[in-house]
Amino acid sequence: MTPPQTEHRKGGRTRRAVISAVLAVTLSAGGAAAWALDRFVIPHAEITNVSEYEASQAETTTTSDETSADTSASAVVTDTSYTSGETGITVSTVTTGSGDDTVTYYVADVLLDDATTLKSAFAEDTYGENITETTSAIAEDHNAIFAINGDYYGFRDTGIVIRNGVVYRDEGARQGLAFYKDGTVKVYDETTTTADQLIADGVWNTLSFGPSLLDSGEVASGIEDVEVDTNFGNHSIQGEQPRTAVGVIDRNHLVFVVVDGRSPGYSAGITMTDLAQIMKDLGATTAYNIDGGGSSTMYFNGSLVNNPLGDNKERGTSDILYIAQS
């Protein structure tokens, strides 16, 4: 199994550098270093064949499967769009600035016929820690027409993880994002609720990363100083970086943004405040930052849309959000 490749910088350190450091320390130290290696590098599968596991849960697949069956005859695909019944996806490219200040990002405007049309999938169809695949590989395994990288849940052991109506983890730690079956999407405080309560309230999927980018439709204050995690080398997400974000325009109307970065002349990356402004300008009233760096990825109709780190090469991630092709 390949070690996690997603990057999060703090003072120039990337997750890859952190993993290398952990490996080096392990060779010269005892139990603590061995624990770190086990915790952050070695894959640990908790549930294999997640697709089968979720299918066994009575309430997870009926609505979305019926929707796909009802709309399959009307699917129309172009280079930048997809329409199937009332579900529509339009992908566009935006370039701003010039020279080393050039920024390139990709926008997917998404209308859903039903909230459960937006699904989640895990790398290797397995739930656990340090299990990775590229966004494209996971998407292809699930017949996705569209996908973005998820929150890299597998690099941390905290956060509420609900996927496709199934609870996988209930360890509230930060601001989360909840997608409800009625088409609403809300930022919430994980520490004030439980996964079971969220399920009872109609939550279909959750993400646990952050921060929330908008406050009542305006750019949120203090977002440059947010710490997502407190583990090795992953405390902060400041500076100009590749980014991925989810925005809410209306019920069942979402916008996804992937910003490339660390590639002078093509795309320098953006700050968290810049990302919030993009989401506001796109009409979002709620917006949420998810895993970025080298794992910031958008996939559409069998191909990678963006150009991660200017290398046109994806890094592994734990999970994706996707829409299946009908």
C-alpha positions as CSV (number, residue, x, y, z in Angstrom):
1,M,0.0,0.0,0.0
2,T,1.3,3.4,-0.9
3,P,1.6,5.8,2.0
4,P,-0.8,8.9,2.0
5,Q,0.4,11.5,-0.6
6,T,-2.0,14.4,0.2
7,E,-0.1,17.6,1.2
8,H,-0.8,20.2,3.9
9,R,1.8,22.8,4.4
10,K,2.9,24.4,7.6
11,G,6.2,26.4,7.4
12,G,6.9,24.6,4.1
13,R,6.4,21.1,5.5
14,T,4.2,18.7,3.5
15,R,2.5,15.6,4.6
16,R,5.0,13.6,2.5
17,A,7.8,15.2,4.4
18,V,6.1,14.4,7.7
19,I,5.8,10.7,6.7
20,S,9.4,10.6,5.8
21,A,10.3,12.2,9.1
22,V,8.2,9.6,11.0
23,L,9.9,6.8,9.1
24,A,13.3,8.2,9.9
25,V,12.5,8.7,13.6
26,T,11.1,5.1,13.8
27,L,14.5,3.8,12.9
28,S,16.2,5.5,15.8
29,A,13.6,5.5,18.5
30,G,11.3,3.1,20.3
31,G,7.6,2.9,21.0
32,A,6.4,6.4,20.4
33,A,7.8,6.5,16.9
34,A,6.5,3.1,16.1
35,W,3.1,4.3,17.3
36,A,3.3,7.3,14.9
37,L,4.2,5.0,12.0
38,D,1.3,2.8,12.8
39,R,-1.1,5.7,13.2
40,F,-0.2,7.8,10.2
41,V,1.3,5.5,7.6
42,I,0.3,1.9,7.9
43,P,-3.2,1.1,6.3
44,H,-5.8,-0.1,8.7
45,A,-9.0,-1.5,7.2
46,E,-12.1,-1.5,9.4
47,I,-14.8,-2.3,6.9
48,T,-14.1,-3.8,3.5
49,N,-16.5,-4.0,0.6
50,V,-18.3,-0.8,1.8
51,S,-20.7,-0.9,-1.2
52,E,-22.0,-4.2,0.0
53,Y,-22.1,-3.0,3.6
54,E,-24.1,0.1,2.7
55,A,-26.5,-1.9,0.4
56,S,-27.3,-4.0,3.5
57,Q,-28.5,-0.9,5.3
58,A,-32.2,-0.7,4.4
59,E,-32.5,3.1,3.9
60,T,-29.3,3.9,2.0
61,T,-29.9,3.1,-1.7
62,T,-33.6,3.0,-2.5
63,T,-34.1,6.7,-3.5
64,S,-30.9,7.2,-5.5
65,D,-31.3,3.8,-7.3
66,E,-34.9,4.6,-8.3
67,T,-33.9,8.1,-9.5
68,S,-31.1,6.7,-11.7
69,A,-33.5,4.1,-13.2
70,D,-36.1,6.8,-13.9
71,T,-33.7,9.2,-15.7
72,S,-31.3,7.0,-17.6
73,A,-32.9,7.5,-21.0
74,S,-32.5,11.2,-20.9
75,A,-28.7,11.5,-20.1
76,V,-26.9,13.9,-22.4
77,V,-23.1,14.5,-22.1
78,T,-20.8,17.1,-23.7
79,D,-17.2,18.0,-23.0
80,T,-18.3,20.4,-20.2
81,S,-21.8,19.4,-19.2
82,Y,-24.1,16.5,-18.2
83,T,-27.9,16.4,-18.0
84,S,-30.0,13.5,-16.8
85,G,-33.6,14.3,-15.9
86,E,-33.4,17.2,-13.5
87,T,-29.7,16.6,-12.6
88,G,-27.4,18.9,-14.4
89,I,-23.6,19.6,-14.2
90,T,-21.8,22.4,-16.0
91,V,-18.0,22.6,-15.7
92,S,-16.1,25.8,-16.4
93,T,-12.5,27.1,-16.2
94,V,-11.5,30.5,-14.8
95,T,-8.1,32.1,-15.1
96,T,-7.2,35.4,-13.4
97,G,-4.0,37.4,-13.0
98,S,-0.8,37.1,-15.0
99,G,2.7,35.8,-14.8
100,D,3.6,34.2,-11.5
101,D,0.4,35.6,-10.0
102,T,-1.8,33.6,-12.4
103,V,-4.5,31.6,-10.7
104,T,-6.5,28.9,-12.5
105,Y,-9.6,27.2,-11.0
106,Y,-12.4,25.0,-12.0
107,V,-16.1,25.4,-11.2
108,A,-18.8,22.8,-11.3
109,D,-22.3,24.1,-11.1
110,V,-24.5,21.2,-10.0
111,L,-28.3,20.8,-9.9
112,L,-29.5,17.6,-8.2
113,D,-32.8,15.9,-8.9
114,D,-32.6,14.4,-5.5
115,A,-30.1,15.2,-2.7
116,T,-29.1,11.5,-2.5
117,T,-27.9,11.7,-6.1
118,L,-24.7,13.1,-4.6
119,K,-22.9,10.2,-3.0
120,S,-19.6,9.5,-1.3
121,A,-17.1,6.6,-1.8
122,F,-14.0,5.4,0.0
123,A,-10.7,4.5,-1.5
124,E,-10.5,0.8,-2.4
125,D,-14.2,0.5,-1.3
126,T,-12.8,0.2,2.2
127,Y,-13.3,2.3,5.4
128,G,-10.3,2.8,7.6
129,E,-7.1,4.8,8.2
130,N,-4.3,5.5,5.7
131,I,-6.1,3.8,2.7
132,T,-5.7,5.8,-0.4
133,E,-6.5,5.9,-4.1
134,T,-6.7,8.7,-6.6
135,T,-10.0,10.5,-7.1
136,S,-10.1,9.3,-10.7
137,A,-9.7,5.6,-9.7
138,I,-12.4,5.8,-7.0
139,A,-14.7,7.6,-9.5
140,E,-14.2,5.0,-12.2
141,D,-14.9,2.2,-9.7
142,H,-18.3,3.8,-9.0
143,N,-19.3,4.8,-12.6
144,A,-19.1,8.5,-11.7
145,I,-19.7,11.2,-14.2
146,F,-18.4,13.8,-11.8
147,A,-16.3,13.7,-8.6
148,I,-14.1,15.8,-6.4
149,N,-11.8,14.7,-3.6
150,G,-13.3,14.5,-0.1
151,D,-12.1,15.4,3.3
152,Y,-9.3,12.8,3.7
153,Y,-11.1,11.4,6.8
154,G,-8.5,8.5,6.9
155,F,-5.7,10.7,8.0
156,R,-7.4,11.6,11.3
157,D,-9.3,9.6,13.9
158,T,-11.7,12.4,14.8
159,G,-14.6,14.0,13.1
160,I,-18.1,12.7,12.4
161,V,-18.2,10.4,9.3
162,I,-21.6,9.7,7.8
163,R,-21.6,8.5,4.3
164,N,-24.6,7.6,2.1
165,G,-26.8,7.5,5.2
166,V,-24.5,5.2,7.2
167,V,-22.5,6.1,10.3
168,Y,-18.8,5.2,10.3
169,R,-17.4,7.5,13.0
170,D,-18.8,9.6,15.8
171,E,-15.9,11.6,17.3
172,G,-17.0,15.3,17.1
173,A,-14.0,17.7,16.9
174,R,-14.6,20.7,14.6
175,Q,-16.9,22.5,12.3
176,G,-18.5,19.9,9.9
177,L,-20.7,20.1,6.9
178,A,-23.9,18.1,6.7
179,F,-25.8,17.2,3.5
180,Y,-29.5,16.5,4.3
181,K,-31.8,14.2,2.3
182,D,-34.2,17.2,1.8
183,G,-31.5,19.0,-0.2
184,T,-30.4,21.4,2.4
185,V,-26.7,21.7,3.4
186,K,-25.6,23.1,6.8
187,V,-22.4,23.9,8.6
188,Y,-22.6,22.6,12.2
189,D,-20.6,22.1,15.3
190,E,-19.7,18.4,15.6
191,T,-19.1,18.7,19.4
192,T,-22.7,19.6,20.1
193,T,-24.4,16.6,18.5
194,T,-24.0,13.0,17.7
195,A,-24.0,10.9,14.5
196,D,-27.2,9.2,15.5
197,Q,-28.9,12.5,16.0
198,L,-27.8,13.7,12.6
199,I,-29.1,10.5,11.0
200,A,-32.4,11.0,12.8
201,D,-32.5,14.6,11.5
202,G,-32.1,13.3,7.9
203,V,-28.4,13.7,7.2
204,W,-27.1,11.8,4.2
205,N,-23.4,12.8,4.1
206,T,-21.0,14.7,6.3
207,L,-17.6,16.2,5.7
208,S,-15.2,17.0,8.6
209,F,-12.5,19.5,7.6
210,G,-13.2,23.2,7.3
211,P,-13.3,26.0,8.0
212,S,-16.7,27.4,7.0
213,L,-15.9,30.1,4.5
214,L,-19.0,32.2,4.6
215,D,-21.0,33.7,7.4
216,S,-24.6,34.6,6.4
217,G,-23.3,34.9,2.8
218,E,-20.3,37.1,3.7
219,V,-16.6,36.2,3.9
220,A,-16.1,34.7,7.4
221,S,-13.5,36.4,9.7
222,G,-10.6,34.5,11.1
223,I,-10.4,31.8,8.5
224,E,-6.7,32.4,7.9
225,D,-5.9,31.2,11.4
226,V,-8.0,28.0,11.6
227,E,-6.3,24.7,12.6
228,V,-8.0,21.6,11.1
229,D,-5.9,19.0,13.0
230,T,-3.4,18.9,15.8
231,N,-1.4,15.9,14.5
232,F,2.0,15.8,12.8
233,G,2.5,18.6,10.3
234,N,-1.2,19.1,9.6
235,H,-2.1,21.9,12.0
236,S,-2.7,24.7,9.5
237,I,-3.7,25.4,6.0
238,Q,-2.6,29.0,5.6
239,G,-1.1,30.8,2.6
240,E,-1.6,30.4,-1.1
241,Q,-2.4,26.8,-1.7
242,P,-4.4,24.5,-4.0
243,R,-7.9,24.4,-2.6
244,T,-11.2,22.4,-2.9
245,A,-14.5,23.8,-1.6
246,V,-18.2,23.1,-1.7
247,G,-20.8,25.9,-1.9
248,V,-24.6,26.0,-1.5
249,I,-26.6,28.3,-3.8
250,D,-30.0,26.9,-3.0
251,R,-31.8,23.6,-2.1
252,N,-30.2,20.9,-4.3
253,H,-28.1,23.5,-6.1
254,L,-24.4,23.2,-5.3
255,V,-21.2,24.7,-6.6
256,F,-17.8,22.9,-6.4
257,V,-14.5,24.7,-6.8
258,V,-11.0,23.2,-7.3
259,V,-8.1,25.7,-7.4
260,D,-4.7,24.6,-8.7
261,G,-1.6,25.9,-7.1
262,R,2.2,25.8,-6.4
263,S,2.7,26.2,-10.2
264,P,4.0,29.7,-11.1
265,G,2.8,30.8,-14.5
266,Y,-0.1,28.4,-14.4
267,S,-1.6,28.8,-11.0
268,A,-0.1,30.1,-7.8
269,G,-2.9,29.0,-5.5
270,I,-5.0,31.2,-3.2
271,T,-5.6,32.0,0.4
272,M,-8.6,30.9,2.4
273,T,-10.0,34.4,2.2
274,D,-9.6,34.4,-1.6
275,L,-11.5,31.1,-1.7
276,A,-14.3,32.5,0.3
277,Q,-14.6,35.4,-2.0
278,I,-14.8,33.1,-5.0
279,M,-17.6,31.2,-3.4
280,K,-19.5,34.4,-2.6
281,D,-19.0,35.7,-6.1
282,L,-20.5,32.4,-7.5
283,G,-23.6,33.0,-5.5
284,A,-23.1,30.7,-2.6
285,T,-24.6,31.6,0.8
286,T,-22.8,28.7,2.6
287,A,-19.4,27.4,1.7
288,Y,-17.0,25.0,3.2
289,N,-13.3,24.2,2.7
290,I,-12.2,20.6,2.3
291,D,-8.9,18.8,1.8
292,G,-6.5,20.7,-0.5
293,G,-2.9,20.6,-1.6
294,G,-1.9,17.9,-4.0
295,S,-5.2,16.0,-3.5
296,S,-7.4,18.9,-4.8
297,T,-9.0,17.1,-7.8
298,M,-12.0,17.5,-10.1
299,Y,-13.0,14.6,-12.4
300,F,-15.6,14.7,-15.2
301,N,-16.7,12.2,-17.8
302,G,-13.7,9.9,-17.5
303,S,-11.0,12.5,-17.3
304,L,-9.1,14.7,-14.8
305,V,-10.4,18.3,-15.2
306,N,-7.7,20.2,-13.3
307,N,-3.9,19.9,-13.3
308,P,-2.8,19.1,-9.7
309,L,0.4,20.9,-8.7
310,G,1.1,21.6,-12.4
311,D,2.2,18.0,-12.9
312,N,-1.1,16.6,-14.2
313,K,-0.8,13.8,-11.7
314,E,-3.1,13.0,-8.9
315,R,-2.2,12.2,-5.3
316,G,-4.0,9.6,-3.3
317,T,-7.0,10.5,-1.1
318,S,-9.3,8.7,1.3
319,D,-12.6,9.5,-0.3
320,I,-14.6,11.4,-2.9
321,L,-18.0,13.0,-3.4
322,Y,-19.5,11.9,-6.7
323,I,-22.5,11.7,-9.0
324,A,-23.0,8.4,-10.8
325,Q,-23.6,8.4,-14.6
326,S,-27.1,7.1,-15.3
